[in-house]
């Protein structure tokens, strides 16, 4: 007779056998990985014919005993892997809090891996959590996506073994689900608001050139295009991420002013950059919003700590985080879930704009 540890070890071994081969089963059966997962979880969302076909392939291939396959849902580890490039980042820290609270409300535990932003470290983080036999993974942010498709193979490999959800990024791959805010549209609408309230020269300050960073930049350009105006390229300013601090942003903008760059508004890709812009205005004696209108992004606690309070884009982080969990748990329960869910941001108007 097995004791509890014996049973747990056998379950882990069988889970490893299944997750290692689920991709091969889907290929041989001619169905998706998600369909194989639904069959193994005895989901009602699979036709009897498809279910019989997949189980026959499993049995013929000798990958896993049918009895265990039918009971796989009972052997869930009830644990989700969370991967975060930097838990000290205010945006990611808030997302982590929302994810953990929502998972806990569904009786799921979390395993967290803070990977940093280097590709090799992110690959190691994914491999580590895969070895822990988590039920699924949530990758926090577009930092996990590379411009070269071959460098994203580690995500595809993970998705062959378990469902993967990416928070606030878009990636097309079977068994990968994306939940995000339309950041191009949100930034465009923020820039349009500044233009429509009389601002002529909007400095766009951004700190990231990843997928989301480029989407926001495209939104700024789209706002000018929508109003039939040319973009002044000298007003597009990249501020290196590893040096982001409020005093550093303040001094950077003072330097631009001293070099003769004139602007009557600042739109930034993150609130901390806009707080630096407010400090810049105070140094030069500019009134806000009379002389300088300022809009941030994320509607973080930073936006409420300034005088006047900061107008900022609410990118619906709480709703996005909660939907990440709902999507992942839905897949684990064998439900049909959308590959991509997109939320619309909202401009929260406060005292830093007219």
C-alpha positions in Angstrom: 0.0 0.0 0.0 1.3 3.5 -0.9 1.5 6.2 1.7 0.6 9.8 0.8 4.1 10.6 -0.4 4.2 7.5 -2.6 1.0 8.5 -4.2 2.2 12.1 -4.7 5.4 10.9 -6.3 3.6 8.6 -8.6 1.2 11.5 -9.6 4.2 13.8 -10.3 5.8 11.1 -12.4 2.7 10.5 -14.4 2.1 14.2 -14.8 5.6 14.5 -16.2 5.0 11.7 -18.6 1.8 13.4 -19.8 3.2 16.9 -20.1 6.3 15.7 -21.9 4.2 13.9 -24.5 1.0 15.9 -24.8 2.3 17.8 -27.8 3.1 14.5 -29.6 -0.4 13.2 -28.8 -2.0 16.3 -30.3 0.1 15.9 -33.4 -0.7 12.3 -33.9 -4.4 12.7 -33.2 -4.6 15.8 -35.4 -6.2 17.9 -32.7 -5.0 20.9 -30.6 -3.1 20.7 -27.4 -6.1 22.3 -25.7 -8.4 19.5 -27.0 -6.0 16.8 -25.6 -6.1 18.6 -22.3 -9.9 18.7 -22.3 -10.1 15.0 -23.0 -7.7 14.2 -20.2 -9.7 16.4 -17.9 -13.0 14.6 -19.0 -14.4 18.0 -20.2 -18.0 18.0 -21.5 -16.8 20.4 -24.2 -15.4 17.7 -26.4 -17.5 15.5 -28.7 -17.7 11.8 -27.9 -16.1 10.9 -31.3 -13.1 13.2 -30.7 -12.7 12.0 -27.1 -12.7 8.4 -28.2 -10.1 9.1 -30.9 -7.7 11.0 -28.6 -7.9 8.3 -25.9 -7.2 5.7 -28.5 -4.1 7.5 -29.6 -3.0 7.9 -26.0 -3.5 4.2 -25.4 -1.9 3.0 -28.6 1.1 5.2 -28.1 1.6 3.9 -24.5 2.0 7.4 -23.2 -0.3 7.1 -20.2 -2.8 4.6 -18.8 -6.4 5.5 -19.6 -7.4 5.2 -15.9 -5.0 7.9 -14.9 -5.9 10.0 -17.9 -9.5 10.0 -16.9 -8.6 11.0 -13.3 -5.9 13.6 -14.2 -8.1 16.5 -13.0 -8.0 15.1 -9.5 -4.2 15.3 -9.5 -3.8 19.0 -10.1 -1.0 20.6 -8.1 -3.3 23.6 -7.5 -0.2 25.8 -8.1 0.4 28.4 -10.8 3.8 29.7 -11.8 4.2 33.5 -11.9 7.1 35.0 -13.8 8.0 38.6 -13.2 11.0 40.4 -14.7 11.3 42.9 -11.7 9.1 42.8 -8.6 10.4 46.2 -7.6 8.8 47.8 -10.6 5.6 49.5 -9.3 3.4 48.4 -12.2 4.6 44.8 -12.0 4.4 44.8 -8.2 0.7 45.9 -8.4 0.0 43.2 -11.1 1.6 40.6 -8.9 -0.6 41.6 -6.0 -3.8 41.3 -8.1 -2.7 37.9 -9.5 -1.8 36.4 -6.2 -5.0 37.6 -4.5 -7.2 36.4 -7.3 -5.5 33.0 -7.4 -5.8 32.6 -3.7 -9.5 33.3 -3.9 -9.8 30.2 -6.1 -7.7 28.1 -3.7 -4.6 28.1 -5.9 -1.1 28.6 -4.6 1.7 30.5 -6.5 5.3 29.9 -7.2 7.1 33.2 -8.1 10.2 33.5 -10.2 11.8 37.0 -10.5 13.8 36.5 -13.7 15.3 39.9 -14.5 15.1 41.1 -18.1 17.9 39.1 -19.7 16.7 36.4 -22.1 18.8 33.6 -20.6 17.5 34.3 -17.1 13.9 34.3 -18.4 14.4 31.0 -20.0 15.8 29.6 -16.8 12.9 30.9 -14.9 10.4 29.2 -17.2 12.3 25.9 -17.0 12.5 26.1 -13.3 8.8 26.5 -12.8 8.1 23.8 -15.4 10.2 21.4 -13.4 8.0 22.2 -10.3 5.0 20.7 -12.2 2.9 23.8 -11.8 -0.6 23.6 -13.5 0.0 26.7 -15.7 2.1 29.8 -16.0 1.5 33.6 -16.2 4.2 35.7 -17.8 4.0 39.3 -16.6 4.6 41.7 -19.4 5.9 42.1 -22.9 9.5 41.8 -21.6 9.1 38.1 -22.1 8.7 38.5 -25.8 11.7 39.0 -28.1 11.7 40.6 -31.6 13.4 37.6 -33.1 10.9 34.7 -33.3 13.5 32.1 -32.6 14.2 33.7 -29.2 10.5 33.0 -28.2 10.9 29.3 -28.6 11.1 28.9 -24.8 7.5 30.1 -24.5 6.4 27.7 -27.2 8.2 24.8 -25.5 6.5 25.6 -22.2 3.1 25.8 -23.9 3.5 22.2 -25.1 3.4 21.2 -21.5 0.9 23.5 -19.9 -1.3 26.5 -20.6 0.6 29.8 -20.6 -1.0 33.2 -20.2 0.9 36.5 -21.0 -0.2 39.6 -19.2 -0.3 42.8 -21.3 1.4 41.4 -24.4 0.3 39.8 -27.6 1.8 36.5 -28.9 0.3 34.0 -31.3 1.0 30.4 -30.3 -1.2 27.3 -29.5 -1.9 27.0 -25.8 -0.8 30.6 -25.2 -3.4 33.1 -24.1 -3.0 36.9 -24.0 -4.8 39.5 -21.9 -3.9 43.1 -22.6 -4.8 46.7 -22.8 -4.9 48.4 -26.2 -2.0 50.7 -25.4 -1.7 52.2 -28.8 -5.3 53.4 -28.7 -5.0 54.6 -25.1 -1.9 56.7 -25.9 -3.4 58.0 -29.1 -6.5 59.2 -27.2 -4.3 60.9 -24.5 -2.3 62.7 -27.2 -5.5 63.7 -29.0 -6.9 65.2 -25.8 -3.8 67.4 -25.4 -4.0 68.5 -29.0 -7.7 69.3 -28.7 -7.1 71.4 -25.6 -4.7 73.6 -27.5 -1.3 72.1 -26.9 0.9 72.4 -30.0 4.2 70.8 -29.1 3.8 67.6 -27.1 7.0 66.1 -25.8 6.6 62.3 -25.7 8.9 60.7 -23.1 9.2 56.9 -23.1 11.5 54.5 -21.3 11.1 51.2 -23.1 11.5 50.0 -26.7 9.8 46.6 -26.1 6.5 45.6 -27.9 4.3 47.7 -25.6 6.7 50.7 -25.7 6.6 50.8 -29.4 2.8 50.5 -29.4 2.5 53.5 -27.2 4.9 55.4 -29.5 2.8 54.5 -32.5 -0.3 55.8 -30.6 1.4 59.2 -30.2 2.1 59.3 -33.9 -1.4 58.2 -34.8 -2.9 61.1 -32.8 -1.0 63.7 -34.9 -2.0 61.9 -38.0 -5.6 61.8 -37.0 -5.5 65.6 -36.6 -3.6 66.2 -39.9 -0.5 67.4 -38.1 3.2 66.5 -38.7 5.2 64.9 -36.0 8.2 66.8 -34.7 10.7 64.0 -34.3 12.8 66.1 -31.9 9.9 65.9 -29.4 10.2 62.1 -29.2 12.6 61.3 -26.4 13.8 57.9 -25.1 14.8 57.9 -21.5 16.9 54.8 -20.6 15.1 52.4 -18.3 18.0 51.6 -16.0 18.3 55.3 -15.1 14.7 56.1 -14.4 14.3 58.2 -11.3 12.3 61.4 -10.6 15.3 63.7 -10.1 17.0 62.2 -13.2 13.9 62.9 -15.4 13.7 66.4 -14.0 17.3 67.2 -14.8 17.0 65.6 -18.2 14.1 67.9 -19.1 15.9 71.0 -17.7 18.7 70.0 -20.0 16.4 69.9 -23.0 15.0 73.3 -22.1 18.4 74.8 -21.8 19.3 73.4 -25.3 16.4 75.3 -26.7 13.8 72.6 -27.1 10.4 74.1 -26.5 7.3 72.1 -25.5 4.0 73.0 -23.9 2.9 69.5 -22.9 4.5 66.2 -21.7 3.0 62.8 -22.4 4.9 59.9 -20.9 4.8 56.1 -21.1 4.7 55.8 -17.3 3.6 58.0 -14.4 7.1 58.2 -12.8 8.3 60.0 -15.9 5.5 62.5 -15.7 6.2 63.2 -12.0 9.7 64.1 -13.1 8.2 66.4 -15.6 6.2 68.1 -12.9 9.4 68.6 -10.9 10.9 70.1 -14.0 8.0 72.6 -14.2 8.5 73.6 -10.6 12.2 74.2 -11.1 11.5 76.6 -14.0 8.5 78.3 -12.4 6.1 77.0 -15.0 2.4 76.7 -14.0 0.6 73.4 -14.4 -1.5 73.2 -16.5 -1.3 76.8 -17.6 2.2 76.7 -19.0 2.6 73.0 -19.2 0.0 70.2 -19.4 1.2 66.7 -18.3 -0.3 63.2 -18.8 1.1 60.0 -17.3 0.4 56.4 -17.9 -0.8 53.6 -15.6 -2.8 55.8 -13.2 -0.6 54.5 -10.4 -0.3 55.8 -6.8 2.3 58.3 -8.2 -0.6 60.1 -9.9 -2.2 61.0 -6.6 1.0 62.1 -4.9 1.6 65.3 -6.8 0.2 68.9 -6.7 -1.8 69.2 -8.8 -2.7 65.5 -9.1 -1.6 63.9 -12.4 -3.9 63.2 -15.3 -3.1 59.6 -16.4 -4.2 56.7 -18.5 -5.8 53.9 -16.5 -4.7 50.7 -18.4 -7.2 48.6 -16.4 -4.4 46.6 -14.7 -6.7 45.1 -12.1 -9.2 43.8 -14.7 -6.4 42.6 -16.9 -4.8 40.7 -14.0 -8.1 39.1 -12.9 -8.9 38.1 -16.5 -5.5 36.4 -16.8 -6.5 34.2 -13.9 -10.0 33.6 -15.2 -8.6 32.6 -18.6 -6.0 30.2 -17.2 -8.3 28.5 -14.8 -10.9 28.2 -17.5 -8.4 26.4 -19.7 -7.5 24.1 -16.8 -11.2 23.3 -16.4 -11.5 22.3 -20.1 -13.5 25.4 -21.1 -13.1 27.1 -24.5 -11.3 30.4 -23.7 -10.4 33.3 -26.1 -6.8 33.3 -27.3 -6.7 37.1 -26.8 -8.7 39.4 -24.6 -8.2 43.2 -25.1 -9.3 45.9 -22.7 -9.7 49.6 -23.5 -7.7 52.1 -21.4 -9.4 55.2 -19.9 -8.0 58.7 -19.5 -8.5 59.8 -15.9 -8.5 63.6 -15.9 -7.0 65.3 -12.9 -5.4 68.7 -12.3 -2.3 68.5 -14.6 -4.4 69.1 -17.7 -7.0 71.6 -18.7 
